Amino acid sequence: MSRIGKQPVTIPSGVEVKLEGNLLKFKKGNLAKELDTKGDVGIELKDNALIFSPKGEDRQSRAFWGTYRALANNVVVGLTQGFSKSLEINGVGYKAALKGKVLELTLGFSHPINYPIPEGIEIALDKNNIIVKGSDKQVVGQVAAQIREFRPPEPYKGKGVKYSDERIIRKAGKTSKK
């Protein structure tokens, strides 16, 4: 049994939810998101809460039950609060700058890296920190992962781009014999 699927998703005021067959439509102001359940999960809208139930007793229906409940909850949280990931740049001469809708990264290569910022994503800079914000959890995580991928942290000096809460396991450098 899905423990997460049993919990209803409460819908805060200001968020409109429409259930059209297998399609859930969420809207708040000018932001709109859709979630297609493909008919694997039953959905009910009662008293400003979404209640999910499996359509069958097979393993796949129960797996989708919790998955779609979590996806719906992420859409509601994204529309009300938003999601953010924080990245930290470590290294001498490593820096980031915003130029319009492009993030320019100087990460020790012979050329700067220009990363075009996708729609629906905001990037803020604070000294050596990059803060990625948005309403879609998957897109925020993907953008943060792509930025980190340009120069992942190395284990000897810790130089590179890492998540703020990431812990880098450091290795000992070379030692000389006497």
Summary of the structure (lengths in Angstrom):
residues: 178
radius of gyration: 21.4
end to end distance: 63.5
largest distance: 76.6
contacts: 480
relative contact order: 0.14
helix: 22%
strand: 39%
